[in-house]
Amino acid sequence: MKTNIQSVHFDADKKLITHIETKVSKLKTFNEAIISSHVILRVEKGNDNHNKIAEIKLNTPGQEMFAKKQCTTFEEAVDTACDALKTQLMKHKEKHLVK
């Protein structure tokens, strides 16, 4: 699976990139058909501490799955977005097993 990581208006460090690649690659255990993933990291302006946003889009044959989360750190945002995608993947799998 190919993972494309884009950080808007900043350079992501190696540790963050490794964390993202590890978390996103674990989603492959829930659906082997994942073709690629696209991760966008951005910082929202404002005084709030919850200003780190992670958007993850998974491409599977015939379907796209998307999750966007906002937290205090990018790691936390990526973790919660991956959890949301995991739920989506499991629901999708259950839906197709019933048919």
MODELLER restraints for C-alpha pairs under 7 A, 6 or more apart:
rsr = mdl.restraints
at = mdl.atoms
rsr.add(forms.Gaussian(group=physical.xy_distance, feature=features.Distance(at['CA:1:A'], at['CA:34:A']), mean=6.73, stdev=0.5))
rsr.add(forms.Gaussian(group=physical.xy_distance, feature=features.Distance(at['CA:1:A'], at['CA:35:A']), mean=5.46, stdev=0.5))
rsr.add(forms.Gaussian(group=physical.xy_distance, feature=features.Distance(at['CA:1:A'], at['CA:36:A']), mean=5.12, stdev=0.5))
rsr.add(forms.Gaussian(group=physical.xy_distance, feature=features.Distance(at['CA:2:A'], at['CA:35:A']), mean=6.98, stdev=0.5))
rsr.add(forms.Gaussian(group=physical.xy_distance, feature=features.Distance(at['CA:2:A'], at['CA:36:A']), mean=4.71, stdev=0.5))
rsr.add(forms.Gaussian(group=physical.xy_distance, feature=features.Distance(at['CA:2:A'], at['CA:37:A']), mean=6.31, stdev=0.5))
rsr.add(forms.Gaussian(group=physical.xy_distance, feature=features.Distance(at['CA:3:A'], at['CA:21:A']), mean=6.92, stdev=0.5))
rsr.add(forms.Gaussian(group=physical.xy_distance, feature=features.Distance(at['CA:3:A'], at['CA:36:A']), mean=5.82, stdev=0.5))
rsr.add(forms.Gaussian(group=physical.xy_distance, feature=features.Distance(at['CA:3:A'], at['CA:37:A']), mean=4.78, stdev=0.5))
rsr.add(forms.Gaussian(group=physical.xy_distance, feature=features.Distance(at['CA:3:A'], at['CA:38:A']), mean=5.85, stdev=0.5))
rsr.add(forms.Gaussian(group=physical.xy_distance, feature=features.Distance(at['CA:4:A'], at['CA:37:A']), mean=6.21, stdev=0.5))
rsr.add(forms.Gaussian(group=physical.xy_distance, feature=features.Distance(at['CA:4:A'], at['CA:38:A']), mean=4.76, stdev=0.5))
rsr.add(forms.Gaussian(group=physical.xy_distance, feature=features.Distance(at['CA:4:A'], at['CA:39:A']), mean=6.10, stdev=0.5))
rsr.add(forms.Gaussian(group=physical.xy_distance, feature=features.Distance(at['CA:5:A'], at['CA:38:A']), mean=6.04, stdev=0.5))
rsr.add(forms.Gaussian(group=physical.xy_distance, feature=features.Distance(at['CA:5:A'], at['CA:39:A']), mean=4.74, stdev=0.5))
rsr.add(forms.Gaussian(group=physical.xy_distance, feature=features.Distance(at['CA:5:A'], at['CA:40:A']), mean=6.07, stdev=0.5))
rsr.add(forms.Gaussian(group=physical.xy_distance, feature=features.Distance(at['CA:6:A'], at['CA:39:A']), mean=6.09, stdev=0.5))
rsr.add(forms.Gaussian(group=physical.xy_distance, feature=features.Distance(at['CA:6:A'], at['CA:40:A']), mean=4.84, stdev=0.5))
rsr.add(forms.Gaussian(group=physical.xy_distance, feature=features.Distance(at['CA:6:A'], at['CA:41:A']), mean=6.22, stdev=0.5))
rsr.add(forms.Gaussian(group=physical.xy_distance, feature=features.Distance(at['CA:7:A'], at['CA:40:A']), mean=5.83, stdev=0.5))
rsr.add(forms.Gaussian(group=physical.xy_distance, feature=features.Distance(at['CA:7:A'], at['CA:41:A']), mean=4.66, stdev=0.5))
rsr.add(forms.Gaussian(group=physical.xy_distance, feature=features.Distance(at['CA:7:A'], at['CA:42:A']), mean=6.06, stdev=0.5))
rsr.add(forms.Gaussian(group=physical.xy_distance, feature=features.Distance(at['CA:8:A'], at['CA:41:A']), mean=6.12, stdev=0.5))
rsr.add(forms.Gaussian(group=physical.xy_distance, feature=features.Distance(at['CA:8:A'], at['CA:42:A']), mean=5.12, stdev=0.5))
rsr.add(forms.Gaussian(group=physical.xy_distance, feature=features.Distance(at['CA:20:A'], at['CA:78:A']), mean=6.74, stdev=0.5))
rsr.add(forms.Gaussian(group=physical.xy_distance, feature=features.Distance(at['CA:23:A'], at['CA:82:A']), mean=6.93, stdev=0.5))
rsr.add(forms.Gaussian(group=physical.xy_distance, feature=features.Distance(at['CA:24:A'], at['CA:82:A']), mean=6.72, stdev=0.5))
rsr.add(forms.Gaussian(group=physical.xy_distance, feature=features.Distance(at['CA:27:A'], at['CA:86:A']), mean=6.42, stdev=0.5))
rsr.add(forms.Gaussian(group=physical.xy_distance, feature=features.Distance(at['CA:28:A'], at['CA:34:A']), mean=6.42, stdev=0.5))
rsr.add(forms.Gaussian(group=physical.xy_distance, feature=features.Distance(at['CA:30:A'], at['CA:89:A']), mean=6.41, stdev=0.5))
rsr.add(forms.Gaussian(group=physical.xy_distance, feature=features.Distance(at['CA:30:A'], at['CA:90:A']), mean=6.73, stdev=0.5))
rsr.add(forms.Gaussian(group=physical.xy_distance, feature=features.Distance(at['CA:31:A'], at['CA:89:A']), mean=6.73, stdev=0.5))
rsr.add(forms.Gaussian(group=physical.xy_distance, feature=features.Distance(at['CA:33:A'], at['CA:60:A']), mean=5.83, stdev=0.5))
rsr.add(forms.Gaussian(group=physical.xy_distance, feature=features.Distance(at['CA:33:A'], at['CA:61:A']), mean=6.87, stdev=0.5))
rsr.add(forms.Gaussian(group=physical.xy_distance, feature=features.Distance(at['CA:34:A'], at['CA:58:A']), mean=6.79, stdev=0.5))
rsr.add(forms.Gaussian(group=physical.xy_distance, feature=features.Distance(at['CA:34:A'], at['CA:59:A']), mean=5.90, stdev=0.5))
rsr.add(forms.Gaussian(group=physical.xy_distance, feature=features.Distance(at['CA:34:A'], at['CA:60:A']), mean=4.59, stdev=0.5))
rsr.add(forms.Gaussian(group=physical.xy_distance, feature=features.Distance(at['CA:35:A'], at['CA:59:A']), mean=5.53, stdev=0.5))
rsr.add(forms.Gaussian(group=physical.xy_distance, feature=features.Distance(at['CA:35:A'], at['CA:60:A']), mean=5.47, stdev=0.5))
rsr.add(forms.Gaussian(group=physical.xy_distance, feature=features.Distance(at['CA:36:A'], at['CA:58:A']), mean=6.02, stdev=0.5))
rsr.add(forms.Gaussian(group=physical.xy_distance, feature=features.Distance(at['CA:36:A'], at['CA:59:A']), mean=5.32, stdev=0.5))
rsr.add(forms.Gaussian(group=physical.xy_distance, feature=features.Distance(at['CA:37:A'], at['CA:56:A']), mean=6.92, stdev=0.5))
rsr.add(forms.Gaussian(group=physical.xy_distance, feature=features.Distance(at['CA:37:A'], at['CA:57:A']), mean=5.55, stdev=0.5))
rsr.add(forms.Gaussian(group=physical.xy_distance, feature=features.Distance(at['CA:37:A'], at['CA:58:A']), mean=4.50, stdev=0.5))
rsr.add(forms.Gaussian(group=physical.xy_distance, feature=features.Distance(at['CA:37:A'], at['CA:59:A']), mean=6.12, stdev=0.5))
rsr.add(forms.Gaussian(group=physical.xy_distance, feature=features.Distance(at['CA:38:A'], at['CA:56:A']), mean=5.70, stdev=0.5))
rsr.add(forms.Gaussian(group=physical.xy_distance, feature=features.Distance(at['CA:38:A'], at['CA:57:A']), mean=5.17, stdev=0.5))
rsr.add(forms.Gaussian(group=physical.xy_distance, feature=features.Distance(at['CA:38:A'], at['CA:58:A']), mean=6.63, stdev=0.5))
rsr.add(forms.Gaussian(group=physical.xy_distance, feature=features.Distance(at['CA:39:A'], at['CA:54:A']), mean=6.94, stdev=0.5))
rsr.add(forms.Gaussian(group=physical.xy_distance, feature=features.Distance(at['CA:39:A'], at['CA:55:A']), mean=5.61, stdev=0.5))
rsr.add(forms.Gaussian(group=physical.xy_distance, feature=features.Distance(at['CA:39:A'], at['CA:56:A']), mean=4.54, stdev=0.5))
rsr.add(forms.Gaussian(group=physical.xy_distance, feature=features.Distance(at['CA:39:A'], at['CA:57:A']), mean=6.54, stdev=0.5))
rsr.add(forms.Gaussian(group=physical.xy_distance, feature=features.Distance(at['CA:40:A'], at['CA:54:A']), mean=5.79, stdev=0.5))
rsr.add(forms.Gaussian(group=physical.xy_distance, feature=features.Distance(at['CA:40:A'], at['CA:55:A']), mean=5.08, stdev=0.5))
rsr.add(forms.Gaussian(group=physical.xy_distance, feature=features.Distance(at['CA:40:A'], at['CA:56:A']), mean=6.55, stdev=0.5))
rsr.add(forms.Gaussian(group=physical.xy_distance, feature=features.Distance(at['CA:41:A'], at['CA:53:A']), mean=5.78, stdev=0.5))
rsr.add(forms.Gaussian(group=physical.xy_distance, feature=features.Distance(at['CA:41:A'], at['CA:54:A']), mean=4.78, stdev=0.5))
rsr.add(forms.Gaussian(group=physical.xy_distance, feature=features.Distance(at['CA:41:A'], at['CA:55:A']), mean=6.57, stdev=0.5))
rsr.add(forms.Gaussian(group=physical.xy_distance, feature=features.Distance(at['CA:42:A'], at['CA:52:A']), mean=6.13, stdev=0.5))
rsr.add(forms.Gaussian(group=physical.xy_distance, feature=features.Distance(at['CA:42:A'], at['CA:53:A']), mean=5.30, stdev=0.5))
rsr.add(forms.Gaussian(group=physical.xy_distance, feature=features.Distance(at['CA:42:A'], at['CA:54:A']), mean=6.74, stdev=0.5))
rsr.add(forms.Gaussian(group=physical.xy_distance, feature=features.Distance(at['CA:43:A'], at['CA:51:A']), mean=5.61, stdev=0.5))
rsr.add(forms.Gaussian(group=physical.xy_distance, feature=features.Distance(at['CA:43:A'], at['CA:52:A']), mean=4.80, stdev=0.5))
rsr.add(forms.Gaussian(group=physical.xy_distance, feature=features.Distance(at['CA:43:A'], at['CA:53:A']), mean=6.10, stdev=0.5))
rsr.add(forms.Gaussian(group=physical.xy_distance, feature=features.Distance(at['CA:44:A'], at['CA:51:A']), mean=4.98, stdev=0.5))
rsr.add(forms.Gaussian(group=physical.xy_distance, feature=features.Distance(at['CA:44:A'], at['CA:52:A']), mean=6.43, stdev=0.5))
rsr.add(forms.Gaussian(group=physical.xy_distance, feature=features.Distance(at['CA:45:A'], at['CA:51:A']), mean=6.95, stdev=0.5))
rsr.add(forms.Gaussian(group=physical.xy_distance, feature=features.Distance(at['CA:49:A'], at['CA:72:A']), mean=5.51, stdev=0.5))
rsr.add(forms.Gaussian(group=physical.xy_distance, feature=features.Distance(at['CA:50:A'], at['CA:70:A']), mean=6.23, stdev=0.5))
rsr.add(forms.Gaussian(group=physical.xy_distance, feature=features.Distance(at['CA:50:A'], at['CA:71:A']), mean=4.58, stdev=0.5))
rsr.add(forms.Gaussian(group=physical.xy_distance, feature=features.Distance(at['CA:50:A'], at['CA:72:A']), mean=4.25, stdev=0.5))
rsr.add(forms.Gaussian(group=physical.xy_distance, feature=features.Distance(at['CA:51:A'], at['CA:70:A']), mean=6.40, stdev=0.5))
rsr.add(forms.Gaussian(group=physical.xy_distance, feature=features.Distance(at['CA:51:A'], at['CA:71:A']), mean=6.29, stdev=0.5))
rsr.add(forms.Gaussian(group=physical.xy_distance, feature=features.Distance(at['CA:51:A'], at['CA:72:A']), mean=6.15, stdev=0.5))
rsr.add(forms.Gaussian(group=physical.xy_distance, feature=features.Distance(at['CA:52:A'], at['CA:70:A']), mean=5.53, stdev=0.5))
rsr.add(forms.Gaussian(group=physical.xy_distance, feature=features.Distance(at['CA:52:A'], at['CA:71:A']), mean=5.45, stdev=0.5))
rsr.add(forms.Gaussian(group=physical.xy_distance, feature=features.Distance(at['CA:52:A'], at['CA:72:A']), mean=5.82, stdev=0.5))
rsr.add(forms.Gaussian(group=physical.xy_distance, feature=features.Distance(at['CA:52:A'], at['CA:73:A']), mean=5.78, stdev=0.5))
rsr.add(forms.Gaussian(group=physical.xy_distance, feature=features.Distance(at['CA:52:A'], at['CA:74:A']), mean=5.68, stdev=0.5))
rsr.add(forms.Gaussian(group=physical.xy_distance, feature=features.Distance(at['CA:53:A'], at['CA:69:A']), mean=5.74, stdev=0.5))
rsr.add(forms.Gaussian(group=physical.xy_distance, feature=features.Distance(at['CA:53:A'], at['CA:70:A']), mean=4.39, stdev=0.5))
rsr.add(forms.Gaussian(group=physical.xy_distance, feature=features.Distance(at['CA:53:A'], at['CA:71:A']), mean=6.58, stdev=0.5))
rsr.add(forms.Gaussian(group=physical.xy_distance, feature=features.Distance(at['CA:53:A'], at['CA:74:A']), mean=6.80, stdev=0.5))
rsr.add(forms.Gaussian(group=physical.xy_distance, feature=features.Distance(at['CA:53:A'], at['CA:77:A']), mean=6.35, stdev=0.5))
rsr.add(forms.Gaussian(group=physical.xy_distance, feature=features.Distance(at['CA:54:A'], at['CA:68:A']), mean=5.74, stdev=0.5))
rsr.add(forms.Gaussian(group=physical.xy_distance, feature=features.Distance(at['CA:54:A'], at['CA:69:A']), mean=5.52, stdev=0.5))
rsr.add(forms.Gaussian(group=physical.xy_distance, feature=features.Distance(at['CA:54:A'], at['CA:70:A']), mean=6.51, stdev=0.5))
rsr.add(forms.Gaussian(group=physical.xy_distance, feature=features.Distance(at['CA:54:A'], at['CA:74:A']), mean=6.63, stdev=0.5))
rsr.add(forms.Gaussian(group=physical.xy_distance, feature=features.Distance(at['CA:54:A'], at['CA:77:A']), mean=5.52, stdev=0.5))
rsr.add(forms.Gaussian(group=physical.xy_distance, feature=features.Distance(at['CA:54:A'], at['CA:78:A']), mean=5.74, stdev=0.5))
rsr.add(forms.Gaussian(group=physical.xy_distance, feature=features.Distance(at['CA:55:A'], at['CA:67:A']), mean=5.78, stdev=0.5))
rsr.add(forms.Gaussian(group=physical.xy_distance, feature=features.Distance(at['CA:55:A'], at['CA:68:A']), mean=4.28, stdev=0.5))
rsr.add(forms.Gaussian(group=physical.xy_distance, feature=features.Distance(at['CA:55:A'], at['CA:69:A']), mean=6.55, stdev=0.5))
rsr.add(forms.Gaussian(group=physical.xy_distance, feature=features.Distance(at['CA:56:A'], at['CA:66:A']), mean=5.74, stdev=0.5))
rsr.add(forms.Gaussian(group=physical.xy_distance, feature=features.Distance(at['CA:56:A'], at['CA:67:A']), mean=5.40, stdev=0.5))
rsr.add(forms.Gaussian(group=physical.xy_distance, feature=features.Distance(at['CA:56:A'], at['CA:68:A']), mean=6.42, stdev=0.5))
rsr.add(forms.Gaussian(group=physical.xy_distance, feature=features.Distance(at['CA:56:A'], at['CA:81:A']), mean=6.87, stdev=0.5))
rsr.add(forms.Gaussian(group=physical.xy_distance, feature=features.Distance(at['CA:57:A'], at['CA:64:A']), mean=6.89, stdev=0.5))
rsr.add(forms.Gaussian(group=physical.xy_distance, feature=features.Distance(at['CA:57:A'], at['CA:65:A']), mean=5.64, stdev=0.5))
rsr.add(forms.Gaussian(group=physical.xy_distance, feature=features.Distance(at['CA:57:A'], at['CA:66:A']), mean=4.45, stdev=0.5))
rsr.add(forms.Gaussian(group=physical.xy_distance, feature=features.Distance(at['CA:57:A'], at['CA:67:A']), mean=6.63, stdev=0.5))
rsr.add(forms.Gaussian(group=physical.xy_distance, feature=features.Distance(at['CA:58:A'], at['CA:64:A']), mean=5.70, stdev=0.5))
rsr.add(forms.Gaussian(group=physical.xy_distance, feature=features.Distance(at['CA:58:A'], at['CA:65:A']), mean=5.09, stdev=0.5))
rsr.add(forms.Gaussian(group=physical.xy_distance, feature=features.Distance(at['CA:58:A'], at['CA:66:A']), mean=6.38, stdev=0.5))
rsr.add(forms.Gaussian(group=physical.xy_distance, feature=features.Distance(at['CA:59:A'], at['CA:65:A']), mean=6.68, stdev=0.5))
rsr.add(forms.Gaussian(group=physical.xy_distance, feature=features.Distance(at['CA:67:A'], at['CA:81:A']), mean=5.39, stdev=0.5))
rsr.add(forms.Gaussian(group=physical.xy_distance, feature=features.Distance(at['CA:67:A'], at['CA:84:A']), mean=6.47, stdev=0.5))
rsr.add(forms.Gaussian(group=physical.xy_distance, feature=features.Distance(at['CA:67:A'], at['CA:85:A']), mean=6.32, stdev=0.5))
rsr.add(forms.Gaussian(group=physical.xy_distance, feature=features.Distance(at['CA:68:A'], at['CA:81:A']), mean=6.04, stdev=0.5))
rsr.add(forms.Gaussian(group=physical.xy_distance, feature=features.Distance(at['CA:69:A'], at['CA:77:A']), mean=5.36, stdev=0.5))
rsr.add(forms.Gaussian(group=physical.xy_distance, feature=features.Distance(at['CA:69:A'], at['CA:80:A']), mean=6.68, stdev=0.5))
rsr.add(forms.Gaussian(group=physical.xy_distance, feature=features.Distance(at['CA:69:A'], at['CA:81:A']), mean=5.61, stdev=0.5))
rsr.add(forms.Gaussian(group=physical.xy_distance, feature=features.Distance(at['CA:70:A'], at['CA:77:A']), mean=5.63, stdev=0.5))
rsr.add(forms.Gaussian(group=physical.xy_distance, feature=features.Distance(at['CA:71:A'], at['CA:77:A']), mean=5.13, stdev=0.5))
